[in-house]
């Protein structure tokens, strides 16, 4: 984990007895405030939540009944069922007694509290902070649990009445066996709780400050009995390696407190109003002898208690305690969710398919989430208070390694304005602290996973229509991280660990440092990052940045072992690392060689050729998909669709001329791995990435090339789907005969014209389009067989001759003016003459024959020698490996030229002497083995 940065918030020292309220600095309590509203609650809600309402007219359907928030709350989905608004800062949700990343498991029978912070689908612990728990009876002892600090003593745990839990978008409710009913709803930055107590016992409320799923570092809580208020803060442990930080809360109740106090560790202080420390909390009692309801309005802020108060008054004002305010907020948030769900209207499917689709869309619209307050203040990743410009919102919680593959494209499609703010947030993060984040929370970059993830995220947003952000600022940060080693954030995390080695060699060698791991995966991620950078640079007209990045993106080929057919680790001397293929996690991140060999999404055409052609590649895919969710990430030979490295692999068939097989595998994954049940996700949802995969799969299109605007087509699940674009246009997808048992495209027309394409671009649908499929149960193997999606490469032009000039000293490969077979090839000062001019012809295996224009003879490794120092000759052309040369572009734009037979590289011995022999030698990456083509 990266070194934790010092939190900028001043906090009090630990106390073991009640104390007077401490003055925590109210960062952001200045005069730049939004108006406070006390009436017109529904208007407030529409503004507070961001309704997502359409800019053009279409009839909203009631789609929220199709959402099951309990989906993914068992197994590895790691979702939560509680109340949250679209992209909401606050997530008021139950925390059960099993320690789990989301704080909740559906099959648990006890609740330890209702926390205000959670993350949907993450693979590491987060949340449970500010745990509210309604209880019966007087609080006679400290609720602290010394054995499990994050949950309360067992006597204060709520036991769930079986079958009593209910959730729909923006709402959650549950009944305890003691008769207490809890109902929760939320706006973007606030929560509203409704707690109904039975008669016959004291109605009490606990607020646990020690409930952080990772462990509370420090906390402070203050009770204001006269104002019926409780405020405080907690210094949270970082999630997934993210920097720890302080979150503030402020809560107002509608009933006066008949009793109150605090606890600190195992000691209870009746009548105490404030305390601080990691293992603390507060309790309140209400005078409800005949039973009744207690309402609580609460809000959070990452800046200050004052800002939490301002958030509360703006989004859930005091008037919400009156005239059905809870239901008004619940309905307003439900309407906001309904507006977002209606951005994609599907029809004609089964009830289960509709539930799976709309639950997936719901989970896709939770993150990235808002981190700025209503007064536009937020805490920058450098730890200082900042203010986002008017009209903008700052976002955090970018699950970088996951969401660049599909979720950002979906968000840009349905809400390009909000997606532009998300892109700008990443740019601002980079400008604030020196580097864009790889995986960020609310306070900084966690530096986890591999790759420069912000680059394909921003490029993906842009490719699919989110373009209202500082594009030049983004490119500057991207290029800087790609070209300058050791770019790191103020908290110490590198944007690109081992960038220097990648720039030097075109790959990350084994045993990487700087917090990097899995060198094959790192290399592939950097290649994807550079490709995405290239596409964004190309889109904004910067051809120089685009060309440089595209060259760097081809470094993956250096790791392709033509003998094994896999992408493998090399050491710093370019030698293959031992232990293949079972070195699992040491070479690959959460995957295996069999899974990562397909992770070249932007240049699949070249990969297929390297594998031996379409038939061979398709055969490998057939074997690979024998199993579709093999969770063995060390030695598996099969697909693992429950994790990101395999997300786009079903569409690899498109590049073999067999898109019908993509359709087959995609539908199989949808049917076997996804459902609307608590076990309905095949792996971590990763803040919406897994769910976004399903949304695109059901629509019959997928953004398989990160950073590019292409969509690979495989046919829809539903008879009709309509994507309502924000510009007022519609993308209509008709699936005649579509259904679970009809996965195969029989034919396709686009805007009424018959089409044989297996892919389209965002530009083709940006102003509306109609795609009409005829679907069937039997494969039409000829559909789009000759249509391949784009593959982006930097192969040299072969129309004309080239000189091969040493990067070491400027001498050129020369045939010495000889036409004799077997004569030695030498080096000579570059002069552009025929002696130094060579033509290049590519073979089916992607190797090259290099022919002298002077003699017509081929560059040859005599007798297939494997000896270092052997002089190369020229010989009559033949099909032998001694005349086949691999030509690999390096990250600096030079080429490595190496013999297929010997695997040794052309080398000029570091000599600049005219007439010196051209030899072969083991690859060492030096300039004597790097050649410019002129």
WONORWO-V495113 format. One record per residue. N is the residue number from 1. RES is the residue in one letter. OMEGA is omega in whole degrees, -180 to 180 (999 if undefined). BURIAL is b if it has 9 or more other C-alpha atoms within 8 Angstrom, else e. Layout:
BEGIN
n->{N & N}
res->{RES & RES}
omega->{OMEGA & OMEGA}
burial->{BURIAL & BURIAL}
END
This chain:
BEGIN
n->{1 & 2 & 3 & 4 & 5 & 6 & 7 & 8 & 9 & 10 & 11 & 12 & 13 & 14 & 15 & 16 & 17 & 18 & 19 & 20 & 21 & 22 & 23 & 24 & 25 & 26 & 27 & 28 & 29 & 30 & 31 & 32 & 33 & 34 & 35 & 36 & 37 & 38 & 39 & 40 & 41 & 42 & 43 & 44 & 45 & 46 & 47 & 48 & 49 & 50 & 51 & 52 & 53 & 54 & 55 & 56 & 57 & 58 & 59 & 60 & 61 & 62 & 63 & 64 & 65 & 66 & 67 & 68 & 69 & 70 & 71 & 72 & 73 & 74 & 75 & 76 & 77 & 78 & 79 & 80 & 81 & 82 & 83 & 84 & 85 & 86 & 87 & 88 & 89 & 90 & 91 & 92 & 93 & 94 & 95 & 96 & 97 & 98 & 99 & 100 & 101 & 102 & 103 & 104 & 105 & 106 & 107 & 108 & 109 & 110 & 111 & 112 & 113 & 114 & 115 & 116 & 117 & 118 & 119 & 120 & 121 & 122 & 123 & 124 & 125 & 126 & 127 & 128 & 129 & 130 & 131 & 132 & 133 & 134 & 135 & 136 & 137 & 138 & 139 & 140 & 141 & 142 & 143 & 144 & 145 & 146 & 147 & 148 & 149 & 150 & 151 & 152 & 153 & 154 & 155 & 156 & 157 & 158 & 159 & 160 & 161 & 162 & 163 & 164 & 165 & 166 & 167 & 168 & 169 & 170 & 171 & 172 & 173 & 174 & 175 & 176 & 177 & 178 & 179 & 180 & 181 & 182 & 183 & 184 & 185 & 186 & 187 & 188 & 189 & 190 & 191 & 192 & 193 & 194 & 195 & 196 & 197 & 198 & 199 & 200 & 201 & 202 & 203 & 204 & 205 & 206 & 207 & 208 & 209 & 210 & 211 & 212 & 213 & 214 & 215 & 216 & 217 & 218 & 219 & 220 & 221 & 222 & 223 & 224 & 225 & 226 & 227 & 228 & 229 & 230 & 231 & 232 & 233 & 234 & 235 & 236 & 237 & 238 & 239 & 240 & 241 & 242 & 243 & 244 & 245 & 246 & 247 & 248 & 249 & 250 & 251 & 252 & 253 & 254 & 255 & 256 & 257 & 258 & 259 & 260 & 261 & 262 & 263 & 264 & 265 & 266 & 267 & 268 & 269 & 270 & 271 & 272 & 273 & 274 & 275 & 276 & 277 & 278 & 279 & 280 & 281 & 282 & 283 & 284 & 285 & 286 & 287 & 288 & 289 & 290 & 291 & 292 & 293 & 294 & 295 & 296 & 297 & 298 & 299 & 300 & 301 & 302 & 303 & 304 & 305 & 306 & 307 & 308 & 309 & 310 & 311 & 312 & 313 & 314 & 315 & 316 & 317 & 318 & 319 & 320 & 321 & 322 & 323 & 324 & 325 & 326 & 327 & 328 & 329 & 330 & 331 & 332 & 333 & 334 & 335 & 336 & 337 & 338 & 339 & 340 & 341 & 342 & 343 & 344 & 345 & 346 & 347 & 348 & 349 & 350 & 351 & 352 & 353 & 354 & 355 & 356 & 357 & 358 & 359 & 360 & 361 & 362 & 363 & 364 & 365 & 366 & 367 & 368 & 369 & 370 & 371 & 372 & 373 & 374 & 375 & 376 & 377 & 378 & 379 & 380 & 381 & 382 & 383 & 384 & 385 & 386 & 387 & 388 & 389 & 390 & 391 & 392 & 393 & 394 & 395 & 396 & 397 & 398 & 399 & 400 & 401 & 402 & 403 & 404 & 405 & 406 & 407 & 408 & 409 & 410 & 411 & 412 & 413 & 414 & 415 & 416 & 417 & 418 & 419 & 420 & 421 & 422 & 423 & 424 & 425 & 426 & 427 & 428 & 429 & 430 & 431 & 432 & 433 & 434 & 435 & 436 & 437 & 438 & 439 & 440 & 441 & 442 & 443 & 444 & 445 & 446 & 447 & 448 & 449 & 450 & 451 & 452 & 453 & 454 & 455 & 456 & 457 & 458 & 459 & 460 & 461 & 462 & 463 & 464 & 465 & 466 & 467 & 468 & 469 & 470 & 471 & 472 & 473 & 474 & 475 & 476 & 477 & 478 & 479 & 480 & 481 & 482 & 483 & 484 & 485 & 486 & 487 & 488 & 489 & 490 & 491 & 492 & 493 & 494 & 495 & 496 & 497 & 498 & 499 & 500 & 501 & 502 & 503 & 504 & 505 & 506 & 507 & 508 & 509 & 510 & 511 & 512 & 513 & 514 & 515 & 516 & 517 & 518 & 519 & 520 & 521 & 522 & 523 & 524 & 525 & 526 & 527 & 528 & 529 & 530 & 531 & 532 & 533 & 534 & 535 & 536 & 537 & 538 & 539 & 540 & 541 & 542 & 543 & 544 & 545 & 546 & 547 & 548 & 549 & 550 & 551 & 552 & 553 & 554 & 555 & 556 & 557 & 558 & 559 & 560 & 561 & 562 & 563 & 564 & 565 & 566 & 567 & 568 & 569 & 570 & 571 & 572 & 573 & 574 & 575 & 576 & 577 & 578 & 579 & 580 & 581 & 582 & 583 & 584 & 585 & 586 & 587 & 588 & 589 & 590 & 591 & 592 & 593 & 594 & 595 & 596 & 597 & 598 & 599 & 600 & 601 & 602 & 603 & 604 & 605 & 606 & 607 & 608 & 609 & 610 & 611 & 612 & 613 & 614 & 615 & 616 & 617 & 618 & 619 & 620 & 621 & 622 & 623 & 624 & 625 & 626 & 627 & 628 & 629 & 630 & 631 & 632 & 633 & 634 & 635 & 636 & 637 & 638 & 639 & 640 & 641 & 642 & 643 & 644 & 645 & 646 & 647 & 648 & 649 & 650 & 651 & 652 & 653 & 654 & 655 & 656 & 657 & 658 & 659 & 660 & 661 & 662 & 663 & 664 & 665 & 666 & 667 & 668 & 669 & 670 & 671 & 672 & 673 & 674 & 675 & 676 & 677 & 678 & 679 & 680 & 681 & 682 & 683 & 684 & 685 & 686 & 687 & 688 & 689 & 690 & 691 & 692 & 693 & 694 & 695 & 696 & 697 & 698 & 699 & 700 & 701 & 702 & 703 & 704 & 705 & 706 & 707 & 708 & 709 & 710 & 711 & 712 & 713 & 714 & 715 & 716 & 717 & 718 & 719 & 720 & 721 & 722 & 723 & 724 & 725 & 726 & 727 & 728 & 729 & 730 & 731 & 732 & 733 & 734 & 735 & 736 & 737 & 738 & 739 & 740 & 741 & 742 & 743 & 744 & 745 & 746 & 747 & 748 & 749 & 750 & 751 & 752 & 753 & 754 & 755 & 756 & 757 & 758 & 759 & 760 & 761 & 762 & 763 & 764 & 765 & 766 & 767 & 768 & 769 & 770 & 771 & 772 & 773 & 774 & 775 & 776 & 777 & 778 & 779 & 780 & 781 & 782 & 783 & 784 & 785 & 786 & 787 & 788 & 789 & 790 & 791 & 792 & 793 & 794 & 795 & 796 & 797 & 798 & 799 & 800 & 801 & 802 & 803 & 804 & 805 & 806 & 807 & 808 & 809 & 810 & 811 & 812 & 813 & 814 & 815 & 816 & 817 & 818 & 819 & 820 & 821 & 822 & 823 & 824 & 825 & 826 & 827 & 828 & 829 & 830 & 831 & 832 & 833 & 834 & 835 & 836 & 837 & 838 & 839 & 840 & 841 & 842 & 843 & 844 & 845 & 846 & 847 & 848 & 849 & 850 & 851 & 852 & 853 & 854 & 855 & 856 & 857 & 858 & 859 & 860 & 861 & 862 & 863 & 864 & 865 & 866 & 867 & 868 & 869 & 870 & 871 & 872 & 873 & 874 & 875 & 876 & 877 & 878 & 879 & 880 & 881 & 882 & 883 & 884 & 885 & 886 & 887 & 888 & 889 & 890 & 891 & 892 & 893 & 894 & 895 & 896 & 897 & 898 & 899 & 900 & 901 & 902 & 903 & 904 & 905 & 906 & 907 & 908 & 909 & 910 & 911 & 912 & 913 & 914 & 915 & 916 & 917 & 918 & 919 & 920 & 921 & 922 & 923 & 924 & 925 & 926 & 927 & 928 & 929 & 930 & 931 & 932 & 933 & 934}
res->{X & X & X & X & X & X & X & X & X & X & X & X & X & X & X & X & X & X & X & X & X & X & X & X & X & X & X & X & X & X & X & X & X & X & X & X & X & X & X & X & X & X & X & X & X & X & X & X & X & X & X & X & X & X & X & X & X & X & X & X & X & X & X & X & X & X & X & X & X & X & X & X & X & X & X & X & X & X & X & X & X & X & X & X & X & X & X & X & X & X & X & X & X & X & X & X & X & X & X & X & X & X & X & X & X & X & X & X & X & X & X & X & X & X & X & X & X & X & X & X & X & X & X & X & X & X & X & X & X & X & X & X & X & X & X & X & X & X & X & X & X & X & X & X & X & X & X & X & X & X & X & X & X & X & X & X & X & X & X & X & X & X & X & X & X & X & X & X & X & X & X & X & X & X & X & X & X & X & X & X & X & X & X & X & X & X & X & X & X & X & X & X & X & X & X & X & X & X & X & X & X & X & X & X & X & X & X & X & X & X & X & X & X & X & X & X & X & X & X & X & X & X & X & X & X & X & X & X & X & X & X & X & X & X & X & X & X & X & X & X & X & X & X & X & X & X & X & X & X & X & X & X & X & X & X & X & X & X & X & X & X & X & X & X & X & X & X & X & X & X & X & X & X & X & X & X & X & X & X & X & X & X & X & X & X & X & X & X & X & X & X & X & X & X & X & X & X & X & X & X & X & X & X & X & X & X & X & X & X & X & X & X & X & X & X & X & X & X & X & X & X & X & X & X & X & X & X & X & X & X & X & X & X & X & X & X & X & X & X & X & X & X & X & X & X & X & X & X & X & X & X & X & X & X & X & X & X & X & X & X & X & X & X & X & X & X & X & X & X & X & X & X & X & X & X & X & X & X & X & X & X & X & X & X & X & X & X & X & X & X & X & X & X & X & X & X & X & X & X & X & X & X & X & X & X & X & X & X & X & X & X & X & X & X & X & X & X & X & X & X & X & X & X & X & X & X & X & X & X & X & X & X & X & X & X & X & X & X & X & X & X & X & X & X & X & X & X & X & X & X & X & X & X & X & X & X & X & X & X & X & X & X & X & X & X & X & X & X & X & X & X & X & X & X & X & X & X & X & X & X & X & X & X & X & X & X & X & X & X & X & X & X & X & X & X & X & X & X & X & X & X & X & X & X & X & X & X & X & X & X & X & X & X & X & X & X & X & X & X & X & X & X & X & X & X & X & X & X & X & X & X & X & X & X & X & X & X & X & X & X & X & X & X & X & X & X & X & X & X & X & X & X & X & X & X & X & X & X & X & X & X & X & X & X & X & X & X & X & X & X & X & X & X & X & X & X & X & X & X & X & X & X & X & X & X & X & X & X & X & X & X & X & X & X & X & X & X & X & X & X & X & X & X & X & X & X & X & X & X & X & X & X & X & X & X & X & X & X & X & X & X & X & X & X & X & X & X & X & X & X & X & X & X & X & X & X & X & X & X & X & X & X & X & X & X & X & X & X & X & X & X & X & X & X & X & X & X & X & X & X & X & X & X & X & X & X & X & X & X & X & X & X & X & X & X & X & X & X & X & X & X & X & X & X & X & X & X & X & X & X & X & X & X & X & X & X & X & X & X & X & X & X & X & X & X & X & X & X & X & X & X & X & X & X & X & X & X & X & X & X & X & X & X & X & X & X & X & X & X & X & X & X & X & X & X & X & X & X & X & X & X & X & X & X & X & X & X & X & X & X & X & X & X & X & X & X & X & X & X & X & X & X & X & X & X & X & X & X & X & X & X & X & X & X & X & X & X & X & X & X & X & X & X & X & X & X & X & X & X & X & X & X & X & X & X & X & X & X & X & X & X & X & X & X & X & X & X & X & X & X & X & X & X & X & X & X & X & X & X & X & X & X & X & X & X & X & X & X & X & X & X & X & X & X & X & X & X & X & X & X & X & X & X & X & X & X & X & X & X & X & X & X & X & X & X & X & X & X & X & X & X & X & X & X & X & X & X & X & X & X & X & X & X & X & X & X & X & X & X & X & X & X & X & X & X & X & X & X & X & X & X & X & X & X & X & X & X & X & X & X & X & X & X & X & X & X & X & X & X & X & X & X & X & X & X & X & X & X & X & X & X & X & X & X & X & X & X & X & X & X & X & X & X & X}
omega->{179 & 177 & -179 & 176 & 179 & 179 & -176 & -175 & 176 & -179 & -178 & 176 & -179 & 179 & 180 & 176 & -180 & -176 & 176 & 179 & 179 & -178 & 175 & -179 & -179 & -179 & 178 & -180 & -177 & -171 & -177 & -173 & 170 & 179 & 175 & -178 & 175 & 178 & 179 & -173 & -178 & 176 & 177 & -178 & 180 & 179 & -175 & -174 & -172 & -164 & -175 & -177 & -173 & 174 & 175 & -169 & 164 & -174 & 176 & 172 & 175 & -172 & -177 & 176 & 178 & -177 & 174 & -179 & 177 & 179 & 177 & -179 & 168 & -177 & -176 & -178 & 175 & 176 & 176 & -174 & -167 & -174 & 179 & 173 & 176 & 178 & -172 & 175 & -176 & 178 & -176 & -169 & 179 & 175 & -179 & -170 & 172 & 178 & -172 & -175 & -178 & -177 & -173 & 169 & -172 & -176 & 174 & -177 & -178 & 178 & -180 & 180 & 176 & -175 & -176 & -176 & 177 & 174 & -173 & 171 & -180 & -178 & 178 & -169 & 174 & 169 & -177 & -177 & 180 & -176 & 176 & 177 & 175 & -179 & 176 & 177 & 176 & 179 & -173 & 179 & 180 & 177 & -176 & 179 & -175 & -180 & 179 & -172 & -172 & 176 & -176 & 175 & -172 & -180 & 180 & -179 & 178 & 179 & -173 & 169 & -177 & 178 & -175 & -178 & 178 & 177 & 166 & -173 & 179 & -175 & 174 & 175 & 179 & 174 & 175 & -180 & 177 & 176 & 179 & 174 & 178 & 174 & -177 & 170 & -173 & 163 & -177 & -173 & -176 & 173 & 178 & -179 & 178 & -174 & -176 & -176 & 174 & 178 & 171 & 180 & -179 & 177 & -177 & 179 & 174 & 173 & -174 & 179 & -177 & -171 & -180 & -177 & 178 & -176 & 178 & 178 & -180 & -179 & 176 & 178 & -175 & 178 & 174 & -175 & -177 & -180 & -176 & -172 & 169 & 179 & 177 & 178 & 174 & 171 & -171 & 167 & -179 & 177 & 177 & 179 & 180 & -177 & 174 & -180 & -177 & 173 & -177 & 175 & 175 & -177 & 176 & 178 & 179 & -180 & 176 & -179 & 175 & 175 & -180 & 178 & 180 & 170 & 177 & -171 & -176 & -178 & 176 & 179 & 179 & -179 & 177 & -178 & -179 & 173 & 178 & -178 & -173 & -172 & -172 & 176 & 180 & 174 & -179 & 173 & -176 & -178 & -179 & -176 & 179 & -175 & 180 & -172 & 172 & 177 & 178 & 172 & -177 & 179 & 176 & 174 & 173 & -176 & -174 & 173 & 179 & 178 & 175 & 177 & -179 & 175 & -178 & -178 & -180 & -172 & -179 & -172 & -176 & -180 & 179 & 176 & -175 & 167 & 175 & -177 & 179 & -179 & 178 & 179 & 178 & -179 & 179 & 178 & 176 & 179 & 177 & 176 & -179 & 177 & 179 & -180 & -180 & 175 & 172 & -179 & 177 & -178 & 173 & -178 & 177 & 178 & -180 & 180 & 177 & 179 & -180 & -179 & -174 & 172 & 177 & 178 & 177 & -180 & 180 & -171 & 177 & -175 & -4 & -173 & -176 & 174 & 178 & -178 & -178 & 176 & 174 & -180 & 176 & 177 & 179 & -178 & 170 & 177 & -179 & 177 & -179 & 179 & 179 & -179 & 178 & 179 & -180 & 173 & 177 & -178 & 172 & 180 & 174 & 177 & -161 & -174 & -174 & -166 & -179 & -174 & -177 & -171 & -178 & 177 & 178 & -180 & 178 & 178 & -172 & -178 & -177 & 179 & 178 & 180 & 176 & 176 & 178 & 177 & 180 & 178 & 178 & 177 & 180 & 177 & 179 & 179 & 180 & -168 & 171 & 180 & 176 & -174 & 173 & 178 & -169 & 171 & 180 & -170 & -178 & -177 & 176 & -180 & -180 & -176 & -175 & -180 & 176 & -162 & 180 & -178 & 178 & 175 & -178 & 179 & 178 & 174 & -175 & -176 & -177 & 165 & 178 & -169 & -179 & 176 & -177 & -176 & 178 & 176 & 178 & -180 & 179 & 179 & 180 & -177 & -180 & 180 & -178 & -171 & -179 & 179 & 171 & 173 & -176 & 180 & -180 & 178 & 173 & -179 & 178 & 173 & 176 & 175 & 178 & 178 & -178 & -180 & 177 & 179 & -177 & -170 & -173 & 177 & 174 & -178 & 179 & -179 & 179 & 176 & 178 & 178 & 179 & 177 & -178 & -170 & 176 & 178 & 178 & 180 & -178 & 178 & 179 & 176 & 176 & 179 & -179 & 175 & 180 & 176 & -180 & -178 & 178 & 179 & 178 & -178 & -179 & 172 & 178 & -174 & 180 & 178 & -179 & -178 & -180 & -179 & 180 & 177 & -180 & -177 & -177 & -179 & 180 & -176 & 179 & -179 & -180 & 179 & -176 & 178 & -179 & -176 & -179 & 171 & -171 & 176 & 167 & 174 & -176 & 176 & 177 & 176 & 179 & 178 & -179 & 175 & -180 & 4 & -170 & 179 & 166 & -173 & 180 & 179 & -174 & -179 & 178 & -180 & -177 & 179 & -179 & -180 & -175 & -179 & -179 & -173 & 172 & -168 & -176 & -178 & -178 & 180 & 178 & 179 & 179 & 178 & 179 & -180 & -180 & 176 & -172 & -177 & 180 & 180 & 179 & 177 & 177 & 178 & 178 & 179 & -178 & -177 & 170 & 172 & -175 & 179 & 180 & -172 & 177 & -176 & 178 & -173 & -173 & 174 & -169 & -177 & 175 & -177 & 176 & 179 & -167 & -176 & -179 & -171 & -175 & -172 & 178 & -179 & 177 & 177 & 179 & -175 & 174 & -178 & -178 & -179 & 178 & 178 & 172 & 179 & -178 & -177 & 180 & -179 & 178 & 178 & 180 & -174 & -173 & -171 & -175 & 174 & 178 & -176 & 178 & 175 & -168 & 178 & -176 & -179 & 178 & 178 & 174 & 176 & 173 & -176 & -179 & 179 & 178 & 176 & -178 & -179 & 179 & -179 & -180 & 178 & 178 & 180 & -177 & 178 & -169 & -177 & -176 & -180 & 180 & -177 & -178 & 175 & 178 & -172 & 179 & 178 & -173 & 174 & -172 & 176 & 175 & 172 & 178 & 174 & -180 & -178 & -176 & 180 & 178 & 180 & 178 & 168 & -177 & -180 & 179 & 178 & -180 & -179 & -177 & 178 & -178 & -178 & -178 & -175 & -168 & 175 & 175 & 178 & -178 & 168 & 179 & -178 & 176 & -179 & 178 & -176 & 176 & -177 & 176 & 180 & 175 & 176 & 176 & 180 & 180 & -178 & -172 & 179 & 179 & 179 & 174 & 176 & -179 & 180 & 160 & -175 & -179 & -179 & -179 & -175 & 165 & -173 & 180 & -177 & 175 & -177 & -179 & -179 & 177 & 175 & -176 & 168 & -175 & -178 & 176 & 175 & 178 & 175 & -177 & -179 & -177 & 179 & 178 & 164 & 177 & -171 & -177 & 174 & -179 & -172 & 172 & 175 & -175 & 175 & -167 & 180 & 176 & 177 & -175 & 172 & -175 & 176 & 179 & 180 & -176 & 176 & -174 & 172 & -178 & 177 & -175 & 180 & 178 & -179 & -178 & 177 & -174 & -179 & -175 & 174 & -174 & 178 & -176 & 178 & -178 & 180 & 180 & 171 & -175 & 164 & -176 & -170 & 178 & 176 & 180 & -172 & -174 & 180 & -175 & 173 & -165 & 170 & -168 & 177 & 179 & -176 & 174 & -177 & 173 & 177 & 179 & 178 & 177 & -179 & 170 & -174 & 177 & -174 & 174 & -176 & -176 & 179 & 179 & 177 & 179 & -174 & 170 & -179 & -174 & 176 & 176 & -174 & 179 & 178 & 175 & -179 & 165 & 180 & -174 & -171 & -179 & -177 & -175 & -174 & 178 & -171 & 172 & -170 & 179 & 175 & -177 & -179 & 174 & -176 & 175 & 178 & 179 & -177 & 172 & -175 & 171 & -179 & 175 & -179 & 176 & 177 & -179 & -178 & 178 & 178 & 179 & -173 & 172 & 178 & -175 & 999}
burial->{e & b & e & e & e & e & b & e & e & e & e & e & e & e & b & e & e & b & b & e & e & e & e & e & e & b & e & b & e & e & e & e & e & e & e & e & b & b & e & e & b & b & e & b & b & b & e & b & b & b & b & b & e & b & e & e & e & e & e & e & e & e & b & b & e & b & b & b & b & b & b & b & b & b & b & b & b & b & b & b & b & b & b & b & b & b & b & b & b & b & b & b & b & b & b & b & b & e & e & b & b & b & b & b & b & e & e & b & e & b & b & b & b & b & b & b & b & b & b & b & b & b & b & e & b & b & b & b & b & b & b & b & b & b & b & b & e & e & e & e & e & b & b & b & b & e & e & e & b & b & b & b & b & e & e & b & b & b & b & b & b & e & e & b & b & e & b & b & b & b & b & b & b & b & b & b & b & e & e & b & b & b & b & b & b & b & b & b & b & b & b & b & b & b & b & b & b & b & b & e & b & b & b & b & b & b & b & b & b & b & b & b & b & b & b & b & b & b & b & b & b & b & b & b & e & e & e & b & b & b & b & b & b & b & b & b & b & b & b & b & b & b & b & b & b & b & b & b & b & b & b & b & b & b & e & b & b & e & e & b & b & b & b & b & b & b & e & b & b & e & e & b & b & b & b & b & b & b & b & b & b & b & b & b & b & b & b & b & e & e & b & b & e & b & b & b & b & b & b & b & b & b & b & b & b & b & b & b & b & b & b & b & b & b & b & b & b & e & b & b & b & e & e & e & b & b & e & b & b & b & e & b & b & b & b & b & b & b & b & b & b & b & b & b & b & b & b & e & b & e & e & e & b & b & b & b & b & b & b & b & b & b & b & b & b & b & b & b & b & b & b & b & b & b & b & b & b & b & b & b & b & b & b & e & b & e & e & b & e & e & e & e & b & b & b & b & b & b & b & b & b & b & b & b & b & b & b & b & b & b & b & b & b & b & b & b & b & e & b & b & b & b & b & b & b & b & b & e & b & b & b & b & b & b & b & b & b & b & b & b & b & e & b & b & b & b & b & b & e & b & b & b & b & b & b & b & b & b & b & b & b & b & b & b & b & b & b & e & b & e & e & e & e & b & b & e & b & b & b & b & b & b & e & b & b & b & b & b & b & b & b & e & b & b & b & b & b & b & b & b & b & b & b & b & b & b & b & b & b & b & e & b & e & e & e & b & b & b & b & b & b & b & b & b & b & b & b & b & b & b & b & b & b & b & b & b & b & b & e & e & e & b & e & e & b & b & b & b & b & b & b & b & b & b & b & b & e & b & b & b & b & e & e & e & b & b & b & b & b & b & b & e & e & b & e & e & b & e & e & e & e & e & b & b & b & b & b & b & b & b & b & b & b & b & b & b & b & b & b & b & b & b & b & b & b & b & b & b & b & b & b & b & b & b & e & b & b & b & e & e & b & e & e & b & b & e & b & b & b & b & e & e & b & b & b & b & b & b & b & b & b & b & b & e & b & b & b & b & e & b & b & b & b & b & b & b & b & b & b & b & e & b & b & b & b & b & b & e & b & b & b & e & b & b & b & b & b & b & b & b & b & b & b & b & b & b & b & b & b & b & b & b & b & b & b & b & b & b & b & b & b & b & b & b & b & b & b & b & b & b & b & b & b & b & b & b & b & b & b & b & b & b & b & b & b & b & e & e & b & b & b & b & b & b & b & b & b & b & b & e & e & b & b & b & b & b & b & b & b & b & e & e & e & e & e & b & e & b & b & b & b & b & e & b & b & b & b & b & b & b & b & b & b & b & b & b & e & e & b & b & e & e & b & b & b & e & b & b & b & e & b & e & b & e & e & e & e & e & e & e & b & b & b & b & b & b & b & b & b & b & b & b & b & b & b & b & e & e & b & e & e & e & b & b & b & b & b & b & b & b & e & e & e & b & b & b & b & b & b & b & e & e & e & e & e & b & b & b & b & b & b & b & b & b & b & b & b & b & b & b & b & b & e & b & e & e & e & b & e & b & b & b & b & b & b & e & e & e & e & e & b & b & b & b & b & b & b & b & b & b & b & e & b & b & b & b & b & b & b & b & b & b & b & b & b & b & b & b & e & b & e & b & e & b & e & b & b & b & b & b & b & e & b & e & b & e & b & b & b & b & b & b & b & e}
END
